[in-house]
């Protein structure tokens, strides 16, 4: 992550991992769709729907990252970072829609007689599970490195795809071993996969909504910011500290107490020292807003 004059530069890694995800999901969607149709496996077709959703959501992510990296302008003086959270919510909604489609078709297939899936569909699923798990780890690593909730959401989308493939593998295996009368195991697996997808959608959506509502970040990080501010000479007390996430970066708002006899210029210099110290120690904070209070009656209050 680079910051230059309050402009966020999204590393090419974020866009590159997204593009890789789109390409891989496209290839897997075709393989799974063909395997599901010719192998008589709706669980595999459901997996193909999941991978198609991956293409859509990863494309949304790519656009969202580009948008959120735009610098502040007259209409958006705080930048465009919240576009990243909106993208994560869009990904969660797409997952939910995909889960609904899969669940609906699964229920239909459970009550409709059909053939047992072909054995070769298991080979396809093994390849899919391994590929998606590797992609999940790769994308998550990038998301953690650039502190991007949307990239991490995309990673969990790949993990949910691996989970649905694993469920399909189990269902098809039961169908093949059980034979006649166990054909629906494949469809029950797809139905179970739709539930997993919804759970993952919630896990993606919840922190994104928190970001849009400017929820405080974790208490440990707030405490760390307060400790850093208190290390600056002439800071008598750090009264308040609130932190929030905006895109891939964080913002902090502080109230510090200084000697009431200091000049405005001296108070201003102290505030700048606090800001520089916090940003040097925690570079993920693109801005630290500091309100300086005169330390009136502080000793009467705290003795």
Protein Blocks (a to p, Z undefined) as FASTA:
>chain_A
ZZeehiacddfklmmmmmmmmmmmmmmmmmmmmmmmmnopaklmmmmmmmmmmmmmmmmm
mmmmmmmmpccdfklmnojmlmmmmmmmmmmmmmmmmmmmmmmmmmmmmmpccddddfkl
mmmmmmmmmmmmmmmmmmmmmmmmnopaklmmmmmmmmmmmmmmmmmmmmmmmmmmnmgo
ilmmmmmmmmmmmmmmmmmmmmmmmmmmmmmnopacdfklmmmmmmmmmmpghiabdfba
cdddehjbccddddddddfkbcfklmmmmmmmmmmmmmmmmmmlmbdcddddddehklmm
mZZ
